[in-house]
Amino acid sequence: MRDIIITIMVFSTLPFILRNAWIGVLVWSWLSYMNPHRLAWGFAYTFPFAQIVAIVLLVALISSSERKTLPANRLVFMWLMFLLWNVFCTFFAFYPENAWPQLETVIKIQLVTFVTMMLMTSFERINQLIWVIVISIGFYSVKGGAFTLLTGGNFHVFGPEGSYIMENNTLAVAVLMIIPMMLYLYRFPPKPWVKKIMPLCIFLSLASVIGSQSRGAVLAIGAVGGFFWLKSSSKAITLIVFLALAAFGIMFMPDAWYDRVASIGDFQQDSSAMERLLAWEYSINLASDRITGGGFNSWSMENYRVYAPEARQAFVAHSIYFGVLGDSGWPGLILFVGILLTVYRQLVVVIKLTENDPERQDYNYLARMLQISMIAFMSGGAFLSLSYFDLAWHIMAITIAMTKLTLETTPPKAPVRPPSRRMPPRVAGYGGGRGLPGPR
């Protein structure tokens, strides 16, 4: 029965996508983040719903009379350079048979995010995309938070199978990325009931992050909390709330959670942490030896014997930074970090341009919350293989669309005229020299 319901739901959206291409971005995002077909047990479980929606979206994009262009933005240029560099590196990959399929997956994700930039031409559409993202991932965070409370935090919280957020660690970072969006929806709710239920959703989402028992998430919580506190206008109240939540988590979680968190400080005795360090050493040595890195999926024992001989097993980098470094070398990492910094910088521009504009306070607050989402990605992703996670790139696309809208709706400043240099008028009985007039 679930299979039939999901199939009807997806296929019923196709006519609307053909009429309005931007709806296809919403449907694709719902399928990509929530993976509703993974909640079924029959034919829908492996049915390629996302691919079908993407094809219909592209058809609608081509046939639509709506003006569609990529914004003239520095970030778009850097983004394209990063993709082209990844394609170039794939030609020189250690294992082309493994690298090309991964490149295809990355290109598919990036293609839809580029379409997002072209179609999210109004703030209303951006709001609807935010809603879809929050509902899709929030389904698992709210459910996971309730599960954590009911089970006393004795079990991990996982995401949908076969997705980027399947593992407890990746789900925790994704949830930290959407909690700021929940705060935005609480601050600017489309309906009064949204403001009433959103605090509960935020609390349960935080509980699910703690219930994931992810050490990387604990560090990301510290980074996000510290950044939020620095940007908060009520630092005392914010600090009290954070301390209350921390006290609740410490009292509630079981001993297994304490042991796992305590291992952060004693990482030399933790085999998982040492494997990560060896993987990072592998990435550095590989990138220093080959300008194009190893290409996608180069993590093999054969290569480890050359670039990290102390390792007993081959592991992926478990880091967005060292993952990109191993995949596409130092040029790829420089472009990737440059993209992240440019996203943050453009959100700063949006914040400054809308700072004292009462009609665009929603722009301003959303930009602030997206900054926190990116901090969650950059800090939590330092210990996870999420370099090509579509949510992070979707936030970048939203940033570009918001920057364009903000610049278009900001009136130009009036030019400052230089002071007049006209000579003082002649006064009868006074001389007319270049200096101050004086008596004859």
C-alpha positions as CSV (number, residue, x, y, z in Angstrom):
1,M,0.0,0.0,0.0
2,R,2.8,2.4,0.8
3,D,4.4,1.8,-2.6
4,I,1.1,2.7,-4.4
5,I,0.6,5.9,-2.3
6,I,4.2,7.1,-2.9
7,T,4.0,6.4,-6.6
8,I,0.7,8.2,-6.9
9,M,2.1,11.2,-5.0
10,V,5.2,11.5,-7.2
11,F,3.5,11.0,-10.5
12,S,0.7,13.4,-9.7
13,T,3.3,16.2,-9.4
14,L,4.6,15.7,-13.0
15,P,1.9,17.7,-14.8
16,F,2.5,20.6,-12.3
17,I,6.3,20.4,-13.0
18,L,5.7,20.6,-16.7
19,R,3.6,23.8,-16.2
20,N,6.0,25.3,-13.6
21,A,9.5,24.0,-13.7
22,W,10.5,25.4,-10.3
23,I,8.0,22.9,-8.7
24,G,10.3,20.2,-10.0
25,V,13.1,21.6,-7.8
26,L,10.8,21.2,-4.8
27,V,9.8,17.6,-5.7
28,W,13.3,16.6,-6.4
29,S,14.5,18.0,-3.1
30,W,11.8,16.1,-1.2
31,L,12.8,12.9,-2.9
32,S,16.5,13.5,-2.4
33,Y,16.4,14.5,1.3
34,M,13.4,12.5,2.7
35,N,13.7,9.5,0.4
36,P,10.1,8.6,1.0
37,H,10.4,5.5,-1.2
38,R,12.8,4.0,1.4
39,L,9.8,3.9,3.8
40,A,8.2,1.3,1.5
41,W,8.9,-2.4,1.2
42,G,8.0,-3.2,-2.4
43,F,8.7,-2.0,-5.9
44,A,8.9,1.6,-4.8
45,Y,11.9,1.0,-2.7
46,T,14.3,0.9,-5.7
47,F,12.1,2.8,-8.2
48,P,14.0,5.7,-9.8
49,F,11.6,8.5,-8.8
50,A,14.3,11.1,-8.5
51,Q,15.6,10.4,-12.0
52,I,12.1,10.6,-13.5
53,V,11.4,13.9,-11.8
54,A,14.8,15.3,-12.9
55,I,14.1,14.4,-16.5
56,V,10.6,16.0,-16.4
57,L,12.2,19.1,-14.7
58,L,14.8,19.4,-17.5
59,V,12.0,19.1,-20.2
60,A,10.0,21.8,-18.4
61,L,13.1,24.0,-18.1
62,I,13.7,23.8,-21.8
63,S,10.1,24.3,-22.9
64,S,9.3,27.1,-20.3
65,S,9.1,30.7,-21.6
66,E,10.4,32.0,-18.3
67,R,13.8,33.7,-18.5
68,K,16.5,31.3,-17.3
69,T,20.1,32.3,-16.9
70,L,22.8,31.6,-14.4
71,P,23.5,34.7,-12.2
72,A,26.6,36.6,-13.0
73,N,28.2,35.8,-9.7
74,R,31.8,35.1,-8.6
75,L,30.7,32.1,-6.7
76,V,29.1,30.6,-9.9
77,F,32.4,31.0,-11.7
78,M,34.4,29.2,-8.9
79,W,31.7,26.5,-8.7
80,L,32.1,25.8,-12.5
81,M,35.9,25.8,-12.2
82,F,35.6,23.2,-9.4
83,L,33.4,21.0,-11.5
84,L,35.6,21.2,-14.6
85,W,38.7,20.5,-12.5
86,N,37.0,17.4,-11.1
87,V,36.2,16.2,-14.7
88,F,39.8,16.8,-15.6
89,C,41.1,14.9,-12.6
90,T,38.8,12.0,-13.5
91,F,40.8,11.5,-16.8
92,F,43.9,10.8,-14.7
93,A,42.2,8.8,-11.9
94,F,43.9,5.8,-10.4
95,Y,40.8,3.7,-11.0
96,P,38.7,5.2,-13.9
97,E,36.2,2.4,-13.8
98,N,35.3,3.6,-10.2
99,A,35.9,7.3,-10.7
100,W,33.6,7.9,-13.7
101,P,30.4,6.6,-12.0
102,Q,31.1,8.8,-8.9
103,L,31.6,11.8,-11.2
104,E,28.3,11.0,-12.9
105,T,26.6,11.0,-9.5
106,V,28.2,14.4,-8.6
107,I,27.3,15.9,-11.9
108,K,23.6,14.8,-11.4
109,I,23.5,16.5,-8.0
110,Q,25.2,19.6,-9.3
111,L,22.9,19.9,-12.3
112,V,19.8,20.2,-10.2
113,T,21.5,22.8,-7.9
114,F,22.4,24.8,-11.0
115,V,18.8,24.6,-12.1
116,T,17.8,25.8,-8.6
117,M,19.9,28.9,-9.1
118,M,18.1,29.6,-12.4
119,L,14.6,29.0,-11.1
120,M,14.6,30.4,-7.6
121,T,13.9,33.9,-8.9
122,S,11.7,35.1,-6.0
123,F,11.9,35.0,-2.2
124,E,8.6,33.2,-2.1
125,R,10.1,30.3,-4.1
126,I,13.2,30.3,-1.8
127,N,10.9,30.1,1.2
128,Q,9.1,27.1,-0.2
129,L,12.4,25.3,-0.9
130,I,13.4,26.0,2.8
131,W,10.1,24.4,3.8
132,V,10.7,21.3,1.8
133,I,14.2,20.8,3.1
134,V,13.1,21.3,6.7
135,I,10.1,18.9,6.4
136,S,12.2,16.3,4.6
137,I,15.1,16.1,7.0
138,G,13.0,17.2,10.0
139,F,10.9,14.1,9.6
140,Y,13.8,12.0,10.7
141,S,15.2,14.5,13.2
142,V,11.8,14.9,15.1
143,K,11.1,11.2,14.9
144,G,14.7,10.4,16.0
145,G,14.5,12.9,18.9
146,A,11.3,11.3,20.2
147,F,13.0,7.8,19.8
148,T,16.0,9.1,21.8
149,L,13.8,10.3,24.7
150,L,11.7,7.2,24.8
151,T,14.7,4.8,24.8
152,G,16.9,6.8,27.1
153,G,19.5,7.5,24.4
154,N,20.6,3.9,24.4
155,F,20.4,3.5,20.6
156,H,21.8,5.4,17.7
157,V,19.6,7.5,15.4
158,F,19.9,6.7,11.6
159,G,18.5,8.2,8.4
160,P,16.9,6.6,5.4
161,E,18.9,3.7,3.8
162,G,20.9,4.4,0.6
163,S,21.0,8.1,1.2
164,Y,23.7,10.6,2.2
165,I,22.2,10.8,5.7
166,M,21.9,7.1,6.3
167,E,24.6,6.9,8.9
168,N,24.2,8.4,12.4
169,N,27.1,10.8,11.9
170,T,25.9,12.3,8.6
171,L,22.3,12.5,9.8
172,A,23.5,14.5,12.9
173,V,25.3,17.1,10.7
174,A,22.4,17.4,8.3
175,V,20.1,18.0,11.3
176,L,22.4,20.7,12.7
177,M,22.2,22.3,9.2
178,I,18.4,22.5,9.2
179,I,17.9,23.6,12.8
180,P,18.9,27.2,11.9
181,M,16.3,27.0,9.1
182,M,13.7,25.9,11.7
183,L,14.6,29.0,13.7
184,Y,14.0,31.1,10.6
185,L,10.6,29.5,10.2
186,Y,9.8,30.2,13.8
187,R,10.8,33.8,13.5
188,F,8.8,34.3,10.2
189,P,6.0,31.7,10.3
190,P,3.6,31.5,7.4
191,K,0.9,30.3,9.8
192,P,0.4,30.9,13.6
193,W,0.5,27.2,14.3
194,V,4.0,26.9,12.8
195,K,5.3,29.3,15.5
196,K,3.7,27.0,18.2
197,I,5.1,23.7,17.1
198,M,8.5,24.8,15.9
199,P,10.2,25.0,19.4
200,L,9.2,21.4,20.0
201,C,10.6,20.4,16.6
202,I,13.9,22.2,17.4
203,F,14.2,20.5,20.8
204,L,13.5,17.0,19.4
205,S,16.0,17.7,16.5
206,L,18.7,18.6,19.1
207,A,17.8,15.4,21.0
208,S,18.3,13.4,17.8
209,V,21.7,15.0,17.2
210,I,22.8,13.9,20.8
211,G,21.1,10.6,20.3
212,S,23.2,9.9,17.2
213,Q,26.1,9.5,19.6
214,S,28.3,11.1,16.9
215,R,31.6,12.6,18.2
216,G,31.8,14.8,15.1
217,A,28.4,16.2,15.9
218,V,29.4,17.0,19.4
219,L,32.3,19.1,18.1
220,A,29.9,20.7,15.5
221,I,27.5,21.6,18.2
222,G,30.2,23.4,20.0
223,A,31.2,25.3,16.8
224,V,27.6,26.1,15.9
225,G,26.7,27.1,19.5
226,G,29.7,29.3,19.8
227,F,29.0,31.1,16.5
228,F,25.3,31.5,17.4
229,W,26.3,33.0,20.8
230,L,28.7,35.5,19.2
231,K,26.1,36.6,16.7
232,S,23.3,36.7,19.3
233,S,21.9,40.1,20.5
234,S,21.0,38.5,23.8
235,K,24.1,36.7,24.8
236,A,23.1,36.2,28.5
237,I,19.8,34.5,27.6
238,T,21.4,32.5,24.8
239,L,24.1,31.3,27.2
240,I,21.5,30.2,29.8
241,V,19.5,28.3,27.2
242,F,22.7,26.5,25.9
243,L,23.8,25.6,29.5
244,A,20.3,24.3,30.3
245,L,20.3,22.1,27.1
246,A,23.8,20.9,27.9
247,A,22.8,20.0,31.4
248,F,19.8,18.1,30.2
249,G,21.8,16.2,27.7
250,I,24.5,15.3,30.3
251,M,22.0,14.0,32.8
252,F,19.9,12.1,30.3
253,M,22.4,10.3,28.1
254,P,23.7,6.8,29.1
255,D,27.3,5.9,30.1
256,A,28.0,4.6,26.5
257,W,27.6,8.2,25.3
258,Y,30.0,9.6,27.9
259,D,32.6,7.0,26.9
260,R,32.3,7.9,23.3
261,V,32.5,11.6,23.8
262,A,35.5,11.2,26.3
263,S,37.4,9.3,23.5
264,I,37.7,12.7,21.7
265,G,40.4,13.8,24.1
266,D,42.1,10.4,24.1
267,F,42.1,9.9,20.4
268,Q,45.5,8.2,20.3
269,Q,43.9,5.2,22.0
270,D,41.0,5.2,19.5
271,S,41.5,3.1,16.4
272,S,38.8,5.0,14.4
273,A,40.5,8.3,15.1
274,M,43.9,7.0,14.2
275,E,42.5,5.6,10.9
276,R,41.3,9.0,10.1
277,L,44.7,10.6,10.7
278,L,46.3,8.0,8.5
279,A,43.7,8.7,5.8
280,W,44.5,12.4,6.1
281,E,48.2,11.6,5.8
282,Y,47.4,9.6,2.7
283,S,45.6,12.6,1.1
284,I,48.4,15.0,1.8
285,N,51.1,12.7,0.4
286,L,49.0,11.8,-2.6
287,A,48.1,15.4,-3.5
288,S,51.8,16.5,-3.0
289,D,52.8,13.8,-5.5
290,R,50.1,14.2,-8.1
291,I,48.6,17.6,-8.9
292,T,45.3,16.0,-9.9
293,G,45.1,13.8,-6.8
294,G,44.0,10.2,-7.1
295,G,40.6,10.9,-8.7
296,F,37.3,9.7,-7.2
297,N,37.4,6.4,-5.2
298,S,41.2,6.0,-5.1
299,W,41.2,4.7,-1.6
300,S,42.8,1.3,-1.9
301,M,45.4,-0.7,0.0
302,E,47.6,-0.6,-3.1
303,N,47.8,3.2,-2.9
304,Y,48.0,3.2,0.9
305,R,51.2,1.2,0.7
306,V,52.8,4.1,-1.3
307,Y,51.3,7.1,0.4
308,A,50.5,5.9,4.0
309,P,52.6,2.7,4.5
310,E,51.8,2.6,8.3
311,A,48.1,1.9,7.6
312,R,46.9,-1.6,8.0
313,Q,43.6,-1.0,6.1
314,A,42.4,1.5,3.4
315,F,39.9,4.0,4.6
316,V,38.2,7.0,3.0
317,A,39.2,10.4,4.4
318,H,36.1,11.0,6.6
319,S,36.6,14.7,6.0
320,I,35.2,17.1,3.4
321,Y,38.6,18.8,3.2
322,F,40.9,15.8,3.0
323,G,38.4,14.0,0.8
324,V,38.6,16.7,-1.8
325,L,42.3,16.9,-1.4
326,G,42.6,13.1,-2.2
327,D,40.1,13.3,-5.0
328,S,41.4,16.4,-6.9
329,G,44.7,17.5,-5.3
330,W,45.7,20.9,-3.9
331,P,44.0,22.9,-6.7
332,G,40.7,21.1,-6.0
333,L,41.0,21.8,-2.3
334,I,41.9,25.5,-2.9
335,L,38.8,25.9,-5.1
336,F,36.6,24.1,-2.6
337,V,37.7,26.2,0.4
338,G,37.4,29.3,-1.8
339,I,33.8,28.3,-2.5
340,L,32.9,27.9,1.2
341,L,34.5,31.2,2.1
342,T,32.8,33.0,-0.8
343,V,29.4,31.6,0.3
344,Y,29.9,33.0,3.8
345,R,31.1,36.3,2.4
346,Q,28.1,36.7,0.1
347,L,25.7,36.0,3.1
348,V,27.6,38.8,4.9
349,V,26.8,41.1,1.9
350,V,23.1,40.2,2.1
351,I,23.0,40.8,5.8
352,K,24.7,44.3,5.5
353,L,22.4,45.4,2.6
354,T,19.2,44.4,4.5
355,E,20.4,45.4,8.0
356,N,18.2,48.4,8.6
357,D,15.4,47.6,6.1
358,P,12.2,46.7,7.9
359,E,10.7,45.3,4.7
360,R,13.5,42.8,4.2
361,Q,14.1,41.5,7.8
362,D,13.2,38.0,6.5
363,Y,16.1,38.3,4.0
364,N,18.4,39.4,6.8
365,Y,17.5,36.7,9.3
366,L,17.5,33.9,6.7
367,A,21.0,34.9,5.6
368,R,22.2,34.8,9.3
369,M,20.7,31.3,9.7
370,L,22.3,30.1,6.5
371,Q,25.6,31.2,7.9
372,I,25.1,29.0,10.9
373,S,24.1,26.1,8.6
374,M,27.3,26.5,6.7
375,I,29.3,26.6,9.9
376,A,27.6,23.3,10.8
377,F,28.7,21.8,7.5
378,M,32.2,23.1,7.6
379,S,32.8,22.0,11.2
380,G,30.9,18.7,11.2
381,G,32.1,17.9,7.7
382,A,35.7,18.1,8.9
383,F,35.2,14.5,10.2
384,L,32.8,13.1,7.6
385,S,32.8,12.3,3.8
386,L,30.2,14.9,2.9
387,S,32.1,16.9,0.3
388,Y,29.3,16.5,-2.4
389,F,26.3,16.4,0.0
390,D,23.5,18.0,-2.0
391,L,22.2,20.0,1.0
392,A,25.4,22.0,1.3
393,W,25.4,22.8,-2.4
394,H,21.7,23.6,-2.3
395,I,22.5,26.2,0.4
396,M,25.1,27.7,-1.9
397,A,22.5,27.9,-4.7
398,I,20.1,29.6,-2.3
399,T,22.8,32.0,-1.3
400,I,23.5,33.0,-4.9
401,A,19.7,33.5,-5.6
402,M,19.4,35.6,-2.4
403,T,22.4,37.7,-3.3
404,K,20.9,38.4,-6.7
405,L,17.5,39.3,-5.3
406,T,19.0,41.5,-2.6
407,L,21.1,43.4,-5.1
408,E,18.1,43.9,-7.4
409,T,15.9,45.2,-4.6
410,T,18.5,47.5,-3.1
411,P,18.1,51.1,-4.4
412,P,21.4,52.6,-5.6
413,K,23.0,55.1,-3.4
414,A,22.7,58.7,-4.5
415,P,26.1,60.1,-5.7
416,V,27.8,62.4,-3.3
417,R,28.3,65.7,-4.9
418,P,31.6,67.5,-4.2
419,P,31.4,70.9,-2.4
420,S,30.9,73.9,-4.7
421,R,34.1,75.8,-5.6
422,R,32.4,78.9,-6.9
423,M,34.2,82.2,-6.0
424,P,32.6,84.4,-3.4
425,P,30.6,87.3,-5.0
426,R,32.2,90.6,-5.4
427,V,31.2,93.2,-2.8
428,A,31.3,96.9,-3.6
429,G,34.3,98.6,-2.2
430,Y,36.3,95.3,-1.9
431,G,38.9,93.9,-4.2
432,G,38.3,90.8,-6.4
433,G,41.6,88.9,-6.0
434,R,41.8,85.1,-5.6
435,G,42.2,85.3,-1.8
436,L,39.7,86.6,0.7
437,P,38.3,89.9,-0.3
438,G,39.9,92.8,1.4
439,P,39.7,96.5,1.5
440,R,41.2,98.5,-1.3
